[in-house]
Amino acid sequence: MVTLRRRDQVLTVPAGKSLERILREAGILPDTVLVVREGKIVPLDYRPQDGEEFELIDVISGG
């Protein structure tokens, strides 16, 4: 299983899908978050392995 943490939410999903697909299936638009592991941004085409944990950081924009 793969763990994604976003603020107070914890999402646990099976491994094997790309991060982009995992986010979309969870109802999260990939363009609205950065996926971070060990302090580094992870590309959305990455396929997480069992046991990996990620933090989702909201992207804020404005003018």
Buried (B, 14 or more C-beta within 10 A) or exposed (E): EBBBBBEEEEBEBEEEBBBBBBBBEEEBEBEEBBBBBEEEEBEBEBEBEEEBBBBBBEEEEEE
